[in-house]
Amino acid sequence: MEMKVQVPFQQLLTVVKTLSPSQKAKLRAELNDDQVDIVEQSNFIEYLLNGPVYSCEEIQIIEENRKSISEWRTKS
């Protein structure tokens, strides 16, 4: 069962300040994990956008090779 509660920021800050050092460390680690996921996703998207791109000539060669393979399979 999931329950959502809206807590004003100041109240949340007060609760965080009352945590023990080990609890704060756990909270900090948990928040940092979320940031790492966002950075990794952003890096992956950037990698995809800046990745290699086929030229029209290369695409035409690939299409011809596919047709050739397809024809070879139907003959076998």
OpenMM code with the backbone's topology and positions (N, CA, C; nanometers):
from openmm import Vec3, app, unit

residues = "MET GLU MET LYS VAL GLN VAL PRO PHE GLN GLN LEU LEU THR VAL VAL LYS THR LEU SER PRO SER GLN LYS ALA LYS LEU ARG ALA GLU LEU ASN ASP ASP GLN VAL ASP ILE VAL GLU GLN SER ASN PHE ILE GLU TYR LEU LEU ASN GLY PRO VAL TYR SER CYS GLU GLU ILE GLN ILE ILE GLU GLU ASN ARG LYS SER ILE SER GLU TRP ARG THR LYS SER".split()
positions = [
    Vec3(0.0846, -0.1178, 0.0000),
    Vec3(0.0000, 0.0000, 0.0000),
    Vec3(0.0892, 0.1242, 0.0000),
    Vec3(0.0529, 0.2197, -0.0820),
    Vec3(0.1323, 0.3413, -0.0932),
    Vec3(0.0522, 0.4576, -0.0382),
    Vec3(0.1240, 0.5447, 0.0345),
    Vec3(0.0575, 0.6614, 0.0924),
    Vec3(0.1430, 0.7835, 0.0636),
    Vec3(0.0818, 0.8875, 0.0130),
    Vec3(0.1550, 1.0104, -0.0167),
    Vec3(0.1125, 1.1182, 0.0829),
    Vec3(0.2141, 1.1899, 0.1315),
    Vec3(0.1886, 1.2965, 0.2278),
    Vec3(0.2628, 1.4203, 0.1807),
    Vec3(0.1953, 1.5316, 0.1802),
    Vec3(0.2608, 1.6570, 0.1440),
    Vec3(0.3082, 1.7255, 0.2718),
    Vec3(0.4403, 1.7472, 0.2776),
    Vec3(0.5007, 1.8081, 0.3956),
    Vec3(0.5635, 1.9398, 0.3517),
    Vec3(0.5317, 2.0484, 0.4205),
    Vec3(0.5944, 2.1764, 0.3856),
    Vec3(0.7472, 2.1653, 0.3964),
    Vec3(0.8166, 2.2368, 0.3111),
    Vec3(0.9618, 2.2268, 0.3038),
    Vec3(1.0279, 2.2566, 0.4384),
    Vec3(0.9848, 2.3597, 0.5065),
    Vec3(1.0460, 2.3963, 0.6351),
    Vec3(1.0310, 2.2834, 0.7364),
    Vec3(0.9160, 2.2194, 0.7362),
    Vec3(0.8932, 2.1095, 0.8285),
    Vec3(0.9847, 1.9910, 0.7927),
    Vec3(0.9985, 1.9656, 0.6660),
    Vec3(1.0868, 1.8588, 0.6196),
    Vec3(1.2314, 1.8889, 0.6590),
    Vec3(1.2713, 2.0125, 0.6422),
    Vec3(1.4069, 2.0533, 0.6783),
    Vec3(1.4320, 2.0345, 0.8277),
    Vec3(1.3345, 2.0683, 0.9085),
    Vec3(1.3455, 2.0502, 1.0534),
    Vec3(1.3637, 1.9029, 1.0880),
    Vec3(1.2882, 1.8164, 1.0221),
    Vec3(1.2989, 1.6724, 1.0476),
    Vec3(1.4375, 1.6224, 1.0072),
    Vec3(1.4867, 1.6667, 0.8918),
    Vec3(1.6184, 1.6232, 0.8445),
    Vec3(1.7275, 1.6679, 0.9416),
    Vec3(1.7149, 1.7862, 0.9946),
    Vec3(1.8157, 1.8366, 1.0888),
    Vec3(1.8183, 1.7570, 1.2186),
    Vec3(1.7088, 1.6921, 1.2536),
    Vec3(1.7047, 1.6140, 1.3770),
    Vec3(1.7546, 1.4709, 1.3583),
    Vec3(1.7884, 1.4319, 1.2362),
    Vec3(1.8391, 1.2972, 1.2120),
    Vec3(1.9773, 1.2784, 1.2742),
    Vec3(2.0068, 1.1553, 1.3096),
    Vec3(2.1404, 1.1236, 1.3605),
    Vec3(2.2397, 1.1307, 1.2445),
    Vec3(2.3679, 1.1405, 1.2736),
    Vec3(2.4671, 1.1457, 1.1657),
    Vec3(2.4603, 1.0248, 1.0721),
    Vec3(2.4364, 0.9069, 1.1257),
    Vec3(2.4280, 0.7890, 1.0386),
    Vec3(2.3032, 0.7942, 0.9506),
    Vec3(2.1936, 0.8443, 1.0041),
    Vec3(2.0710, 0.8578, 0.9247),
    Vec3(2.0896, 0.9636, 0.8156),
    Vec3(2.1596, 1.0724, 0.8504),
    Vec3(2.1878, 1.1755, 0.7506),
    Vec3(2.2749, 1.1189, 0.6391),
    Vec3(2.3719, 1.0351, 0.6764),
    Vec3(2.4598, 0.9746, 0.5767),
    Vec3(2.3795, 0.8849, 0.4833),
    Vec3(2.2864, 0.8089, 0.5390),
    Vec3(2.2011, 0.7227, 0.4566),
    Vec3(2.1148, 0.8065, 0.3628),
    Vec3(2.0582, 0.9138, 0.4156),
    Vec3(1.9749, 1.0024, 0.3335),
    Vec3(2.0582, 1.0658, 0.2229),
    Vec3(2.1788, 1.1124, 0.2560),
    Vec3(2.2671, 1.1743, 0.1576),
    Vec3(2.3038, 1.0739, 0.0481),
    Vec3(2.3329, 0.9509, 0.0871),
    Vec3(2.3676, 0.8469, -0.0102),
    Vec3(2.2489, 0.8170, -0.1011),
    Vec3(2.1317, 0.8117, -0.0450),
    Vec3(2.0110, 0.7841, -0.1237),
    Vec3(1.9854, 0.8965, -0.2241),
    Vec3(2.0016, 1.0197, -0.1809),
    Vec3(1.9807, 1.1336, -0.2710),
    Vec3(2.0880, 1.1378, -0.3790),
    Vec3(2.2110, 1.1042, -0.3453),
    Vec3(2.3190, 1.1022, -0.4440),
    Vec3(2.2966, 0.9936, -0.5479),
    Vec3(2.2400, 0.8793, -0.5083),
    Vec3(2.2099, 0.7721, -0.6038),
    Vec3(2.1141, 0.8212, -0.7113),
    Vec3(2.0144, 0.8977, -0.6717),
    Vec3(1.9188, 0.9516, -0.7689),
    Vec3(1.9890, 1.0440, -0.8674),
    Vec3(2.0806, 1.1255, -0.8196),
    Vec3(2.1521, 1.2183, -0.9064),
    Vec3(2.2418, 1.1435, -1.0035),
    Vec3(2.3040, 1.0360, -0.9598),
    Vec3(2.3903, 0.9575, -1.0477),
    Vec3(2.3084, 0.8986, -1.1615),
    Vec3(2.1879, 0.8484, -1.1313),
    Vec3(2.1014, 0.7924, -1.2346),
    Vec3(2.0679, 0.8974, -1.3395),
    Vec3(2.0386, 1.0191, -1.2959),
    Vec3(2.0032, 1.1266, -1.3884),
    Vec3(2.1234, 1.1622, -1.4752),
    Vec3(2.2418, 1.1700, -1.4151),
    Vec3(2.3631, 1.2026, -1.4904),
    Vec3(2.3929, 1.0927, -1.5908),
    Vec3(2.3816, 0.9660, -1.5496),
    Vec3(2.4089, 0.8553, -1.6403),
    Vec3(2.3112, 0.8565, -1.7574),
    Vec3(2.1840, 0.8837, -1.7304),
    Vec3(2.0838, 0.8888, -1.8368),
    Vec3(2.1161, 1.0043, -1.9319),
    Vec3(2.1542, 1.1176, -1.8770),
    Vec3(2.1883, 1.2331, -1.9596),
    Vec3(2.3101, 1.2033, -2.0466),
    Vec3(2.4102, 1.1363, -1.9884),
    Vec3(2.5301, 1.1009, -2.0656),
    Vec3(2.4948, 1.0041, -2.1779),
    Vec3(2.4060, 0.9093, -2.1517),
    Vec3(2.3664, 0.8121, -2.2530),
    Vec3(2.2931, 0.8814, -2.3675),
    Vec3(2.2037, 0.9726, -2.3356),
    Vec3(2.1307, 1.0467, -2.4387),
    Vec3(2.2284, 1.1305, -2.5216),
    Vec3(2.3231, 1.1942, -2.4554),
    Vec3(2.4237, 1.2739, -2.5267),
    Vec3(2.5075, 1.1850, -2.6185),
    Vec3(2.5418, 1.0659, -2.5702),
    Vec3(2.6186, 0.9706, -2.6517),
    Vec3(2.5394, 0.9320, -2.7766),
    Vec3(2.4113, 0.9040, -2.7591),
    Vec3(2.3280, 0.8663, -2.8739),
    Vec3(2.3158, 0.9797, -2.9745),
    Vec3(2.2972, 1.0999, -2.9259),
    Vec3(2.2811, 1.2144, -3.0155),
    Vec3(2.4091, 1.2485, -3.0899),
    Vec3(2.5236, 1.2198, -3.0301),
    Vec3(2.6517, 1.2518, -3.0928),
    Vec3(2.7164, 1.1304, -3.1588),
    Vec3(2.6438, 1.0199, -3.1649),
    Vec3(2.6983, 0.8971, -3.2206),
    Vec3(2.7101, 0.9015, -3.3716),
    Vec3(2.7688, 0.7955, -3.4277),
    Vec3(2.7878, 0.7909, -3.5728),
    Vec3(2.6549, 0.7837, -3.6472),
    Vec3(2.6561, 0.8359, -3.7678),
    Vec3(2.5354, 0.8386, -3.8515),
    Vec3(2.5727, 0.7827, -3.9878),
    Vec3(2.4852, 0.6977, -4.0418),
    Vec3(2.5099, 0.6405, -4.1747),
    Vec3(2.4833, 0.7448, -4.2826),
    Vec3(2.5652, 0.7400, -4.3859),
    Vec3(2.5414, 0.8268, -4.5013),
    Vec3(2.4370, 0.7589, -4.5901),
    Vec3(2.3837, 0.8317, -4.6856),
    Vec3(2.2843, 0.7761, -4.7785),
    Vec3(2.3446, 0.6594, -4.8561),
    Vec3(2.4703, 0.6727, -4.8930),
    Vec3(2.5385, 0.5663, -4.9673),
    Vec3(2.5502, 0.4393, -4.8830),
    Vec3(2.5844, 0.4550, -4.7564),
    Vec3(2.5960, 0.3389, -4.6673),
    Vec3(2.4607, 0.2705, -4.6471),
    Vec3(2.3569, 0.3492, -4.6344),
    Vec3(2.2226, 0.2930, -4.6182),
    Vec3(2.1831, 0.2153, -4.7431),
    Vec3(2.2147, 0.2676, -4.8585),
    Vec3(2.1836, 0.1992, -4.9838),
    Vec3(2.2578, 0.0650, -4.9926),
    Vec3(2.3833, 0.0629, -4.9514),
    Vec3(2.4610, -0.0614, -4.9517),
    Vec3(2.3995, -0.1632, -4.8565),
    Vec3(2.3585, -0.1181, -4.7389),
    Vec3(2.2946, -0.2075, -4.6417),
    Vec3(2.1662, -0.2655, -4.6988),
    Vec3(2.0842, -0.1818, -4.7625),
    Vec3(1.9592, -0.2299, -4.8222),
    Vec3(1.9862, -0.3335, -4.9310),
    Vec3(2.0883, -0.3080, -5.0125),
    Vec3(2.1230, -0.4036, -5.1180),
    Vec3(2.1705, -0.5359, -5.0577),
    Vec3(2.2479, -0.5280, -4.9526),
    Vec3(2.2951, -0.6502, -4.8859),
    Vec3(2.1784, -0.7286, -4.8266),
    Vec3(2.0831, -0.6603, -4.7674),
    Vec3(1.9652, -0.7275, -4.7116),
    Vec3(1.8860, -0.7991, -4.8211),
    Vec3(1.8668, -0.7295, -4.9310),
    Vec3(1.7947, -0.7910, -5.0431),
    Vec3(1.8698, -0.9141, -5.0925),
    Vec3(1.9996, -0.9029, -5.1035),
    Vec3(2.0822, -1.0130, -5.1507),
    Vec3(2.0723, -1.1332, -5.0564),
    Vec3(2.0791, -1.1076, -4.9269),
    Vec3(2.0673, -1.2150, -4.8288),
    Vec3(1.9299, -1.2779, -4.8332),
    Vec3(1.8281, -1.1944, -4.8460),
    Vec3(1.6905, -1.2438, -4.8523),
    Vec3(1.6703, -1.3334, -4.9739),
    Vec3(1.7237, -1.2912, -5.0873),
    Vec3(1.7129, -1.3717, -5.2093),
    Vec3(1.7880, -1.5030, -5.1934),
    Vec3(1.9043, -1.4996, -5.1324),
    Vec3(1.9848, -1.6194, -5.1115),
    Vec3(1.9094, -1.7191, -5.0225),
    Vec3(1.8403, -1.6687, -4.9185),
    Vec3(1.7660, -1.7555, -4.8271),
    Vec3(1.6493, -1.8234, -4.8975),
    Vec3(1.5813, -1.7511, -4.9839),
    Vec3(1.4652, -1.8093, -5.0528),
    Vec3(1.5091, -1.9142, -5.1550),
    Vec3(1.6295, -1.9027, -5.2087),
    Vec3(1.6805, -1.9988, -5.3060),
    Vec3(1.7284, -2.1265, -5.2381),
    Vec3(1.7724, -2.1154, -5.1128),
    Vec3(1.8289, -2.2318, -5.0423),
    Vec3(1.7249, -2.3280, -4.9961),
] * unit.nanometer
topology = app.Topology()
chain = topology.addChain("A")
for resn in residues:
    res = topology.addResidue(resn, chain)
    for name in ("N", "CA", "C"):
        topology.addAtom(name, app.Element.getBySymbol(name[0]), res)
